[in-house]
Amino acid sequence: MLMLTTHLPQGRLAVVARFLLTLIALNAAVRLGLLLFNGDLGFFAPNRLLPIFGIGLLFDLAAAVWWLFPFLLLVALWPARAHRSFRWVAGSLLLIASGALAFVAASEFFFWNEFASRFNFIAVDYLVYTREVIGNIRESYDLRPAFAGIALVTAALFAAQWRPLRDAAQGEALSRRQRVAIVVAAFVLPVLSFYLVQPRYKEFTDEAQAVQLAGNGHYEFWSAFRNNEIDYATFYRSKPLAHVYKVLRAEYEQIGPQRFTANAPMPIEREVLARGPEKRLNVVLVTVESLSADFMAAFGNDKALTPNLDRLAQESLFFTRLYATGLRTVRGLEAVTLSFPPTPGNSVVKRPNNGKLFTLGEVFNQRGYESLYLYGGYGYFDNMQDFFGGNGYTVIDRLAIAKENIHHETIWGVADEDLFTQTLQQLDQRHAAGKRFYAHVMTTSNHRPYTYPEGRIDIPSGSGRNGAVKYTDWAIGEFLRQAKTRPWFDDTVFVILADHTSGGRGKTALTIEDFHIPLMIWSPRHIKPARVDTLASQIDVGPTLLALLNVSYRSRFFGHDILHEGPAHQRAFMANYQTVGYLENGILVELRPQRRWRIVDAETGKERAADEQGTRILDEAVSHYQAAAEAYRSGALVVPGKP
């Protein structure tokens, strides 16, 4: 340490040098802490540990040059003789920077605990929804130890540098040439960092956790900020559109009965023809927060968390191999509402120009139904109000629920039982007015801090995810029990599925178990119970429901009817922000930025050769994602003449 100190720049530049060393040491400590927190001791093997810290150092330096900017300008521009004022200004800047660094370091551990990732686009979104995020943290954690730790780290960082800074303030004045060089460096280094260091540099392995550990939270945040929307044609493997449309059309030509629309803006626009007389039934579709398939006894869980859903599975059309398109609520809403693959970047729910689109609600609206979106939280969160409201849905959120009717609430929303009570009231009103309804209900209780009204189940509120799952199951059971007493029940179809799973911690970017969700379609008078083991995607839910109701309609959906078309072409779509995947015949194709792609074995995650079958599936994957991205970009999803 003494040798290192003697080789540091002298004078005021020592302030910059010491701060740089502090940044590197702190980021290395955070990386080591996250590695230990991750709990996989295999990462300590030299062939994994050295790249994690070596590549991590590159990203630490890339982030550090941005932090050094104000210090470099201060050293170069502050008057040479103003030693005292320099010391206090530099000290104040150092104190602020130390506090910010300590806060970010602590935040990284909270974020890793929730998402098993360095900061990403979710962190960018959360910067917008600070009320929910801060509220969730306050409800989920005892922040006193965290703030005490932040204060201690801030004090330690500041104390370690204050005396050297004070001494450096007395150093010899810099020459004009040195000052100019420092100013140039202050501006050039961030520019070089921005253009030369790319996110792909840390992808030295296919192990997702190792890749995340090699990153840097500061760098990842700003990278996600500037890449929150990603143009598919620019960054991903693509083919000429004529080829893409030919491949896609061939996929959908096997689906029937249907008629393709001539001269349509989308190659798969078609008239879907019903197989029988239309059933004008009400529909209640419930997307359940974070309901992984493995919570249910039907999929092997032995903790009795979902007795109501397991009983419902036996009475329903029960789909056992359905996969969510993403790991966030907005992805699930996108898939169910638009029947649209998860194109790279943000969900369409959060993108601009996402109104007047062809949606499941639009199909029902065209038949005189009223489409409703009922949510236990505030509709502005994740842009739900604008998206659903701009696509013909009546949006009803927690603002519509009187305070005295709320048994429990968290920052995310009211207890699921209160949401379902509100739903029953709204559906009763529509029925009394003689209206058919399609109601999409989004729950919130299965979310950290995992609290709910006491006395409902045998697991104490706030004790963890299992309790939240069991409470949500109880609330769904009560909702369906009460719905049976309503005059509209016999003519209503209930659809229960998850928005996404509670997973997302696999060793690969797309671990298929992290996307496995249940789907049940229940209507005792109209739908016979059956188990459906066809591999399918969340984007297929809408077309399958419409097929069960024998609805003929002009479709722009990318999904298909699981029951009739699904067995002939079993595939699923999934995405983790920048990586999008296509699963078929046990083969998973991953498409990544910089036009990179992999063909892997879906079960093991190991890369496999691009043989004839793999190449064909790769071509299908590219065609689906490129066509979907182009459809949104070109406005082909917009319904012509829709007010």
Secondary structure, 3 states (H helix, E strand, C coil): CHHHHHCCCCCCHHHHHHHHHHHHHHHHHHHHHHHHHHCCHHHHCHHHHHHHHHHHHHHHHHHHHHHHHHHHHHHHHCCCCCHHHHHHHHHHHHHHHHHHHHHHHHHHHHHHHHHCCCCCHHHHHHHHCHHHHHHHHHHHCCHHHHHHHHHHHHHHHHHHHHHHHHHHCCCCCCCHHHHHHHHHHHHHHHHHHHHHCCHHHHCCCCCHHHHHHCCCHHHHHHHHHHCCECCHHHHCCCCCHHHHHHHHHHHHHCCCCEEECCCCCCCCCEEECCCCCCCCCEEEEEEECCCCHHHCHHHCCCCCCCHHHHHHHHHCEEEEEEECCCCCHHHHHHHHHHCCCCCCECCHHHCCCCCCECCHHHHHHCCCCEEEEEECCCCCHHHHHHHHHCCCCEEECHHHCCHHHCCCECCCCECHHHHHHHHHHHHHHHHHCCCCEEEEEECCCCCCCCCCCCCCCCCCCCCCHHHHHHHHHHHHHHHHHHHCCCCCHHHEEEEEEECCCCCCCCCCCCCHHHHEEEEEEECCCCCCCEEECCCEEHHHHHHHHHHHCCCCEEECCCCCCCCCCHHHCCCEEEEECCEEEEEECCEEEEEECCCEEEEEECCCCCECCCCHHHHHHHHHHHHHHHHHHHHHHHCCCECCCCC
